[in-house]
Amino acid sequence: MRQSKSVVKDNKLGPLIVRIAGLLIIALTLSIGLFLVIRGMGTFVKFHHSITEFLFSSNWAPTDSATASGGNVGAAIYIAGSLLTCGLALLIVLPFSIGAAIFMTEISAKAGKKIFQPAIEIFVGIPSVVYGWIGLTVLVPFIRDVFHAKMGGYSVLAASIVLAVMIFPTITTVSVDAIRSVPDSYRRAAYGLASTRWQVIYKIVLPASKSGIMTGIILGLSRAFGEALAVAMVIGKTRAFPKDLLSPTNNLTAAIASDMGNTASGGEHNLALWSMALLLLIISVTCIFLIHLIGARAKKNERA
């Protein structure tokens, strides 16, 4: 009897702990979001700058005083830098990630599962500063010497390559899981119709796993937008639109990481940086929404 009571008690305690933990996570997430909204909106509420100026003007000269205003908070250069580096990183990494995922699942499944996937997953745990340091000591001099870059190799190209390497494990791992989730009956049916291996991969496997692959791409893109330290070490941090891929520029995360510690709390410069952080939060939330939308459509198609 006592044993049955203890079992009932444990059965009630477990779900209670899970609910409390879930509520704490939700509360923490909402608190962070609310804090960013309050601080980020200060640029527009306290100092009366327009959202249009912030998003589309390239004139960045905020005041550093805690009370004075009258500066300019055009963040277009930083926004363009983030879009350019992340977009180029995605173009660089996609062929390698999808190719690696296909190799690990369709070409050499045993070696992929035992050797390549654990090796790729190790890269996820490497600190950002390591990627940045390798980019600074190897990639930047390489670009300087080979392409004769004017700013010594600090460039959009260097930042994009570093980001591509950093998001490669994320996109590859999710793509591998997506391809493995395709039922073997699809493959057998295609082979039964005398399809070649590459026809099966191109016509059957990739279309069937496209929602999962898209999820991996969006997750990788979200990480690329949020990366700060590694990018700051190789991008050059110049306040100018890049003329080409070998030109330096700056982006949102690098600007926040470099300047936040040198601003007065609540000042125009400080709140403008918080507005950049709020913009990054909006981008992240948008990415999460897209992932859920893709997942919902995939489930709907499966039911249909």
N, C-alpha and C positions, 0 to 999 in steps of 0.2 A: 504493500500500500504506500509506504513511504517512498519506495523507489518510483512508483508511478507518479506521485506528486512532484518529485524532483525532476522527472522527465518533462512533465507539463510545465513546470517552472522554467526549465531550460528552453523549451519550445517557445515560450512567451518572451524570454529574455533575449534570445537571438534576434528575432525580428525587430524588437525594440531598439537594440544597439544599432542595427542596420538603418532603421528609420532616423535615429538621432544623427548618425554619421552622415546620412544623405541630406538631412536638413541643414547640418553645419556646412557641408560643401556648397549647397545652394545659397545659404546666407552669405558665405564668404565670397562666392562668385558675384552675387548681386551687390555686395558691399564694394568690391573692387570696381565693378562697372559704374556704380553710383558715384564713387569717389572720382573716377576719371571723367565722368560727365560734368560734375561740379567744377573740377579744376580746369577741364578743357574748355568749358563754356565761358570761363572768366575772360578770355580774350575778346569775346563778343559782347558780354554783358557788362563787365567792369570797365573795359577800355574802348568799347563801342566800335570795334573793327567789324567789317562785314565778312560774311562767309565767302563771298565772291573774291574779295581781296586776298583772303587766306589761301584759297584754292588755286587762283589763276594769276596772281601777281608774282613777279620774280624779285620784287624790291623787299629785301629782308634786312631791316635795320631797327630792331626793337630796342627800346631803352632798357638799361640795366637797373634803374632806380626802382625801389619798392613801391613808389607812389606816382612817379612821373609817367606821363604817357606821351603820345605824339609821334611815336616811331612807326615803322612799317613792318608788317608781319606776313608778307607774301611768301608762301612756302612752296610755290610752284616748282622751283629748282629741286627741292628735296623730294617732292612727290614724283616728279619726272625721273629723278635718279632711282627711286625705289621701283617704279614701273619698268624702267629700262633694264636695270640689273636683274630683276626677278624674271622679266619676260625672256631676256637673253639666256639666263640660267636654265629656264624651262626648255627652250629650244635646244640647248646643248645637251641636257641630260636625258631628254625623252627617248631618243634612239637607243642610248646605252641601257637605260632602265628597262624598257620594254623588251629589248633584245636579250638582256640578261634574264629577265623573267621567263621568256620563251625558252631559252636554253636550259634553265633550271627545272622546267616543268615538262617540256615536250621533246627536247633533244637528249638531254642527259639527266633524267630525273633522279637517279640514285646519287650521282656526284653532286647534283644541285642541292639535294636535301642534306647530305652528310658533310659536304665540304663548303660549297659556295654560299649557301644561305647562312650558316653560322659565321662565316667570314664577313659577309655583308652586314649582319646584325651587330658585329663588333664595332663597326664604324659609327653606329648610333650613339654609343657611349663615349666617343672621343670628344673632349671639351672643345668648345668653339675657338679658344685661344690657340689650340694646336693647329687647327686648320688655318687660322689667320697667320700664325708664325711661319708655317710652311709656305703659305702664299707670299709672305713678306720676304722670305729669304731665298725662295726658289723661283716662284712664278713671276714676281715683279722684276727681278734681274733678267729673267729669260725674255720677257716682253720688251724690256729696255734694249737688250742686246740684239734680239732677232728683228724686231719691228722698228727699232730706233725711235721709241716713243719719247716725246719731248719732255715729259714730266718724270722721266726715270722709271717708267713702267707702272706707276700708280694710275689706274685707269678703270673705266667701266668694264673692259674685258677681263681684267684681273679679278674684280669683285664678282663678276658673273661666273667665272670658272670656279672660284672658291665656293660660291653658293651652289653651283651645280654639283660639286663633289659632296657638299653637305646634305643636299636633299636626295641624292642618289639612293641611299639605303631606304629611306621612307617610301619613295615611289616604287622601288623594286620589290620590297617586301610585301606591300599591299597588292601590287600587281601579281606577284607569285600566288598569293592567297586567292585572288580573284580567278586566275586561270585554273588553279587546282579545284576550284568549286564547280567548274563546268562538268556536268555528268559525262562519264565515259561512254554512255550510250550514244551521245552525239557523235563522238569520234568513231565508234564502231559502225554506226549507220553510214557515215561519210566514207569510211574505208570500204564498206560493202558496196558502195557505188563507184568503186575504182578510183577514188580521189587519192592524190599523192599526199605526203606528209605536209608539205608547204601549203597545199590547197586546203587541207583540214585546218591548219593553223590560221591561215588568212581568212578563209570563208566561214569557218565554224567557231573555232575557239575564241579568237579575238572579238568578233561581234557579240558572242555570248557573255564575255567577261568585261565588256566595255564599261559597264556601270561601276564595277569594282576598280578598274584601272583609272577611271575618272576620279573616283574618290581618292586614290593614291596621289594623283596629280594635284588635286586641290589641297590635300594635306601637305604635300611638298611645297606648294606655292605659299601656303599659310606660314610654314616655317621660314621660308625665304624672306617673306615680308618682315618677320619678327626678328631676324638675325641682326645683331648690332656689332659685336666686338670684332669678329673676323672680317666683316665688310669694312669697318672703320680703319683697319690696319692696311688695307690695300687700295681703297677707292680714291685716295688723294685728298678728300675733304676740302675741295675748293667750291666756293659759292658761285658756280657758273654752270650754264647748260653745256653738256659735252658736245664738241664739234664732231667727234667720231668715237669709235669704240676704244681708241687709244688715248682719249682725253680723260682727265680726272673730273670728278664731280662729287656730289654728296647725296645722301639719302636720309630718309626720316629717322631711322634707328641710329645711324651714325651721328647725326646732329644731336639727338637727344642724349646719347651716351657721352658725347664730347662736351656739350655745353651746359647740361643741367646742373652740374656741381659748381658752376661759376656764375650762377644767377641768384638774385635776391628772391626769396620766397614771396610769392604773391605779386611780383613785379611783372611788367609787360613781357619781357623776354622769357621769364619763367613760365608764365601762363601760356605763351605761344608754344612753348615746347610741350606743355601738357595738352594743348590742342592737337599737336602732332601725335601724341600718344593716344588720344581719343580717336583720331582718324585710323590709327593702326588697329584699335579695338573694333571699330566698325568694319574694317576689312576682314578681321578674324571672324567676327560674328557672321558676316556675309558668306565666308567660306564654309562655316559650320552649317549654315542654312542650306547652301548648295549641296553639301554632302547628304543632309537629310532628305532633300528634294530628290536627288538622284536615287537614294535608297528606296524612297517611297514609290518612285516610278518603276524601279526594277521589280519590287514586290507586286505592283499592279500588273506588270507585263507577265510575271510568272503565273499569276492567278488567271489571267486571260488566256 
